[in-house]
């Protein structure tokens, strides 16, 4: 089978990029003809090259909307599809979904699969942008053979729209077992692995941390990079907590360092079904996360972690204090989450269920 994956950006190596990489590498192992169509020359491209998977670059495809570049990208995608003639065109992310979905229809591709890793209209945006995004999202779903939602919440957000219900299916993200590195030191450590973007809510974490650290010996480690790094570092300086916050930037195989954390925090304003949370669960960490997107489908508050409202630094502070003061509770929550992740969120299950949609 000839499979072409499409995704807007190759950088940063976030959930959507990880998803495409996992599917592309596994489908190649099964001896399918696999290629990836994406914007930029980022981490995803480098990782695919390491697996000897062909990459078709779209230099003008970016997250931000520029009309001239969108037209150029659309016609480039259309030309590529007419040349490649894939059996399956599996598109990911909002912009590739919209441009790629339309180009796929015009090119006569019969099997167009769209995976949504979160709806852009759920992000903080002006109202008029949300209306436009919803309309084009609807067109993308209508134009695809199937739309894979990585959480039930994502499906529920759109399932009442006209003519889409039978096109929507839920397939959770999944991970493979991985090794953890030895712990770096004995300092009490709160950690986050995240793209440094406003939607990730790390500003709320810094506010809570500024109050938490006043009477306690601890450090905060943030792994990841992005457009908000400078703003977050300046915020930490202004709050007087910069010395207790370690901004590590992009870390290769960041999940292997989870063994150095005592608590994992995900204060996002919007999420789909985050890989970082699954990995923290596999590592047996107690988790504090916001009750947004598909997170409550991973975390059961009080049983396998703590769920808090988004944009609520006081709730985050209270949970940090509670976890800090109760090591036995941390162990219990972490153990339960680890068991749940192993049972429900395997990569093998993702591959099996996704391939069924290609047939």
Secondary structure as the mmCIF struct_conf table of DSSP 4:
data_model
#
loop_
_struct_conf.conf_type_id
_struct_conf.id
_struct_conf.beg_label_comp_id
_struct_conf.beg_label_asym_id
_struct_conf.beg_label_seq_id
_struct_conf.end_label_comp_id
_struct_conf.end_label_asym_id
_struct_conf.end_label_seq_id
STRN STRN1 UNK A 2 UNK A 9
BEND BEND1 UNK A 12 UNK A 12
HELX_RH_AL_P HELX_RH_AL_P1 UNK A 15 UNK A 29
TURN_TY1_P TURN_TY1_P1 UNK A 30 UNK A 31
STRN STRN2 UNK A 33 UNK A 39
BEND BEND2 UNK A 40 UNK A 42
HELX_RH_AL_P HELX_RH_AL_P2 UNK A 43 UNK A 50
TURN_TY1_P TURN_TY1_P2 UNK A 51 UNK A 52
STRN STRN3 UNK A 54 UNK A 58
TURN_TY1_P TURN_TY1_P3 UNK A 59 UNK A 60
BEND BEND3 UNK A 63 UNK A 64
HELX_RH_AL_P HELX_RH_AL_P3 UNK A 67 UNK A 84
BEND BEND4 UNK A 87 UNK A 87
STRN STRN4 UNK A 88 UNK A 92
BEND BEND5 UNK A 93 UNK A 93
HELX_RH_AL_P HELX_RH_AL_P4 UNK A 94 UNK A 106
TURN_TY1_P TURN_TY1_P4 UNK A 107 UNK A 108
BEND BEND6 UNK A 110 UNK A 110
STRN STRN5 UNK A 111 UNK A 116
BEND BEND7 UNK A 117 UNK A 118
HELX_RH_3T_P HELX_RH_3T_P1 UNK A 120 UNK A 122
BEND BEND8 UNK A 123 UNK A 124
HELX_RH_AL_P HELX_RH_AL_P5 UNK A 127 UNK A 143
BEND BEND9 UNK A 144 UNK A 145
STRN STRN6 UNK A 146 UNK A 149
BEND BEND10 UNK A 150 UNK A 151
HELX_RH_AL_P HELX_RH_AL_P6 UNK A 152 UNK A 158
TURN_TY1_P TURN_TY1_P5 UNK A 159 UNK A 160
BEND BEND11 UNK A 161 UNK A 161
TURN_TY1_P TURN_TY1_P6 UNK A 162 UNK A 163
HELX_RH_3T_P HELX_RH_3T_P2 UNK A 165 UNK A 167
STRN STRN7 UNK A 168 UNK A 170
STRN STRN8 UNK A 175 UNK A 175
HELX_LH_PP_P HELX_LH_PP_P1 UNK A 181 UNK A 183
BEND BEND12 UNK A 186 UNK A 187
STRN STRN9 UNK A 189 UNK A 193
HELX_RH_3T_P HELX_RH_3T_P3 UNK A 198 UNK A 200
HELX_RH_AL_P HELX_RH_AL_P7 UNK A 202 UNK A 212
HELX_RH_3T_P HELX_RH_3T_P4 UNK A 213 UNK A 215
BEND BEND13 UNK A 216 UNK A 216
STRN STRN10 UNK A 219 UNK A 223
STRN STRN11 UNK A 224 UNK A 224
TURN_TY1_P TURN_TY1_P7 UNK A 227 UNK A 228
HELX_RH_AL_P HELX_RH_AL_P8 UNK A 229 UNK A 238
TURN_TY1_P TURN_TY1_P8 UNK A 239 UNK A 240
HELX_RH_3T_P HELX_RH_3T_P5 UNK A 242 UNK A 244
STRN STRN12 UNK A 245 UNK A 249
TURN_TY1_P TURN_TY1_P9 UNK A 252 UNK A 253
HELX_RH_3T_P HELX_RH_3T_P6 UNK A 254 UNK A 260
BEND BEND14 UNK A 262 UNK A 262
STRN STRN13 UNK A 263 UNK A 266
BEND BEND15 UNK A 269 UNK A 270
BEND BEND16 UNK A 272 UNK A 273
HELX_RH_AL_P HELX_RH_AL_P9 UNK A 275 UNK A 282
TURN_TY1_P TURN_TY1_P10 UNK A 283 UNK A 284
STRN STRN14 UNK A 286 UNK A 290
BEND BEND17 UNK A 291 UNK A 291
TURN_TY1_P TURN_TY1_P11 UNK A 293 UNK A 294
HELX_RH_3T_P HELX_RH_3T_P7 UNK A 295 UNK A 297
TURN_TY1_P TURN_TY1_P12 UNK A 298 UNK A 298
STRN STRN15 UNK A 301 UNK A 301
TURN_TY1_P TURN_TY1_P13 UNK A 302 UNK A 304
STRN STRN16 UNK A 305 UNK A 305
STRN STRN17 UNK A 306 UNK A 308
TURN_TY1_P TURN_TY1_P14 UNK A 310 UNK A 311
HELX_RH_AL_P HELX_RH_AL_P10 UNK A 313 UNK A 325
HELX_RH_AL_P HELX_RH_AL_P11 UNK A 327 UNK A 344
STRN STRN18 UNK A 346 UNK A 346
HELX_RH_AL_P HELX_RH_AL_P12 UNK A 347 UNK A 358
#
